[in-house]
């Protein structure tokens, strides 16, 4: 695979939105020029993903998330941002013997996050999802360019809990929180999608639960079934083992 094809399918920078079902109110962080650039990046991403699918063996295809057909792929190595998140999580998201009195964020501050997770460990799963969604959504929304001087940066929990972040950062911390609680990775996916109401890219966490997919979204405190969301078009989703490409059902 060429460097160009890898660049095409790197996870796109995604933006903030204020809609969950039937809403069309623009986000306070939505800038039309930046949104157009992100949409163009998302389109290039989708084209790259489709090219990769056509050149690889399909594992299975079935209509599911948001009513779109999904095709599982085994090789996640082209997704450099995601692989970097998984590696940095191992090194950065574990509390150590740091000084908690320091104003600069360090590993000690992760104890508050892990104390929160410990407090909900024995609660019903539905309650855990709501609490985790609330916990992350209370963090400040900040664009990557303001946080890191980059148009697209995927943050681990340590970075997000201190700096805030944009929509994929909320989704990542929610996923890592559920992993700390012992939820199997096969039930979790970061989903990069297009919001057709606002015409901007977005990212959410999908949690597979029995015969449903529950969506944890930074723009609503409610945990919503994917069946109740009508304005999302999934582009791809990913977890530690696989990624999925989405196409309309013919």
C-alpha positions in Angstrom: 0.0 0.0 0.0 1.3 3.4 -1.0 1.8 6.3 1.4 -0.9 8.2 -0.6 -3.5 5.4 -0.1 -2.7 5.3 3.6 -3.2 9.1 3.9 -6.6 8.8 2.2 -7.9 6.4 4.8 -6.4 8.0 7.9 -9.3 8.9 10.3 -10.5 12.4 9.4 -10.7 15.4 11.7 -14.3 15.5 12.9 -16.3 18.4 14.2 -18.9 19.4 16.8 -22.7 19.3 16.1 -25.8 20.2 18.0 -28.3 17.7 16.5 -29.6 14.4 17.7 -32.7 13.4 15.7 -34.9 16.1 14.1 -32.6 19.0 15.0 -31.1 21.3 12.5 -29.6 23.9 14.7 -26.0 24.7 13.6 -23.2 24.1 16.2 -21.6 27.0 17.9 -18.2 25.6 16.7 -19.3 25.1 13.2 -17.4 27.1 10.7 -18.5 26.8 7.1 -15.1 27.0 5.5 -13.6 24.5 8.0 -16.6 22.3 7.6 -16.1 22.2 3.8 -12.5 21.2 4.2 -13.5 18.5 6.6 -16.2 17.2 4.3 -13.7 17.1 1.4 -11.3 15.1 3.7 -14.1 12.8 4.7 -15.0 12.2 1.0 -11.3 11.4 0.2 -11.3 9.1 3.2 -14.4 7.2 1.9 -12.9 6.9 -1.5 -9.7 5.5 0.0 -11.6 3.0 2.1 -13.6 1.8 -0.9 -10.5 1.3 -2.9 -9.0 -0.7 0.0 -12.1 -2.8 0.2 -12.1 -3.5 -3.5 -8.5 -4.7 -3.3 -8.9 -6.9 -0.3 -10.9 -10.0 0.7 -14.2 -9.2 2.3 -14.9 -11.1 5.5 -18.6 -10.5 5.7 -21.3 -8.0 4.8 -24.6 -7.4 6.5 -27.0 -4.5 6.8 -26.8 -3.1 10.3 -25.5 0.2 11.7 -27.9 3.0 10.9 -29.4 0.7 8.3 -26.2 0.6 6.2 -24.4 -2.5 4.9 -21.1 -3.1 6.7 -18.1 -5.1 5.4 -15.5 -6.2 8.0 -11.8 -5.7 7.3 -9.0 -7.3 9.3 -6.1 -5.0 8.7 -6.2 -1.8 10.9 -2.5 -0.8 10.2 -3.4 2.0 7.8 -5.2 3.8 10.6 -2.1 5.4 12.1 -4.0 7.8 14.5 -5.9 5.0 16.0 -2.9 2.8 16.5 -1.1 5.7 18.1 -4.0 6.1 20.5 -3.8 2.5 21.6 -0.1 2.7 22.1 -0.2 5.9 24.1 -3.1 4.7 26.2 -0.9 1.9 27.6 1.8 4.4 28.6 -0.1 7.5 29.6 -3.5 6.4 31.0 -2.1 4.5 34.0 -1.8 6.3 37.4 1.6 6.4 38.9 3.3 7.9 42.0 3.1 11.5 40.7 2.6 14.7 42.7 -1.2 15.5 42.8 -0.5 19.0 44.0 1.1 20.0 40.7 -1.1 22.3 38.5 0.3 20.7 35.4 -1.6 17.5 34.5 0.2 14.3 35.3 -0.6 10.6 35.8 -1.9 11.2 39.3 -4.9 13.1 38.0 -6.1 9.9 36.3 -7.0 8.6 39.7 -10.1 10.7 39.7 -11.2 9.1 36.4 -10.4 5.6 37.8 -12.2 6.4 41.0 -15.2 7.3 39.0 -15.0 4.1 37.1 -14.7 2.1 40.3 -17.8 3.8 41.7 -20.0 2.6 38.8 -18.4 -0.9 38.4 -21.2 -2.8 40.0 -24.1 -0.7 38.5 -26.4 -2.1 35.8 -24.8 -1.8 32.3 -27.4 0.7 31.0 -26.6 2.9 34.0 -22.9 2.6 33.4 -23.4 3.8 29.8 -25.3 6.8 30.9 -22.8 7.7 33.6 -19.9 7.4 31.3 -21.6 9.4 28.6 -22.4 12.2 31.2 -18.8 12.1 32.6 -17.1 12.6 29.3 -19.7 15.1 27.9 -19.0 17.4 30.9 -15.6 18.1 29.5 -15.0 21.2 27.4 -15.3 21.0 23.6 -12.2 22.3 21.9 -11.0 21.9 18.4 -7.7 20.1 17.8 -6.2 23.2 16.2 -6.6 25.1 19.4 -5.5 22.2 21.7 -2.5 20.9 19.7 -1.9 23.2 16.8 -3.0 20.4 14.4 -6.1 20.0 12.3 -6.6 16.4 13.4 -5.3 14.8 16.6 -6.8 11.7 18.4 -6.4 12.1 22.1 -6.1 9.5 24.8 -8.0 9.8 28.1 -5.2 11.6 29.9 -5.1 14.3 27.3 -8.8 14.6 26.9 -9.7 14.7 30.6 -7.3 17.7 31.1 -7.5 19.5 27.8 -11.0 18.8 26.6 -11.3 17.8 22.9 -13.5 17.3 19.9 -16.0 14.6 19.1 -13.6 11.6 18.4 -11.8 12.4 21.7 -15.1 12.1 23.6 -15.8 8.8 21.9 -12.3 7.4 22.6 -12.4 8.2 26.3 -15.9 6.6 26.5 -14.5 3.5 24.8 -11.5 3.3 27.1 -13.7 3.8 30.1 -15.8 0.8 29.1 -12.7 -1.2 28.5 -11.5 -0.5 32.0 -14.8 -1.8 33.2 -14.2 -5.1 31.4 -16.4 -4.6 28.4 -15.2 -6.8 25.5 -13.7 -4.8 22.6 -15.9 -6.7 20.1 -18.8 -4.8 21.5 -17.3 -1.4 21.0 -16.5 0.7 17.9 -15.5 4.3 17.2 -17.7 5.3 14.3 -16.8 8.1 11.9 -19.8 9.3 10.0 -21.5 12.2 8.2 -24.2 14.3 9.8 -26.6 14.9 6.9 -28.4 17.6 8.9 -25.4 19.8 9.3 -23.3 18.4 6.4 -20.3 17.9 8.6 -18.2 14.9 9.7 -18.7 13.6 13.2 -17.6 10.7 15.5 -19.5 8.7 18.1 -19.1 5.5 20.2 -21.2 2.5 19.2 -21.9 -0.1 21.9 -23.3 -3.4 20.7 -25.8 -4.6 23.3 -27.9 -7.7 22.6 -29.8 -7.0 19.4 -29.2 -3.2 19.4 -26.4 -0.7 18.9 -26.4 2.1 21.5 -24.8 5.4 20.5 -22.9 7.5 23.0 -22.7 11.0 21.5 -21.0 14.1 22.9 -24.1 16.2 21.9 -26.7 14.5 24.0 -26.7 13.1 27.5 -29.1 10.4 26.3 -27.8 7.0 25.2 -29.7 6.5 22.0 -30.4 3.4 19.8 -29.0 3.7 16.3 -32.5 2.9 15.1 -33.7 6.2 16.4 -31.1 8.3 14.6 -32.1 9.2 11.0 -29.5 11.7 9.9 -26.3 9.8 10.2 -24.4 8.1 7.4 -21.6 5.9 8.7 -18.3 6.0 6.8 -16.2 3.6 8.8 -15.9 2.2 12.3 -12.9 0.7 14.1 -11.8 -1.1 17.2 -8.6 -2.9 18.3 -9.1 -5.8 16.0 -11.0 -4.8 12.9 -12.5 -2.0 10.9 -15.7 -1.8 8.9 -16.7 0.1 5.7 -20.3 1.1 5.1 -22.3 1.2 1.9 -26.0 1.7 1.2 -28.2 -1.4 1.0 -29.0 -2.1 -2.7 
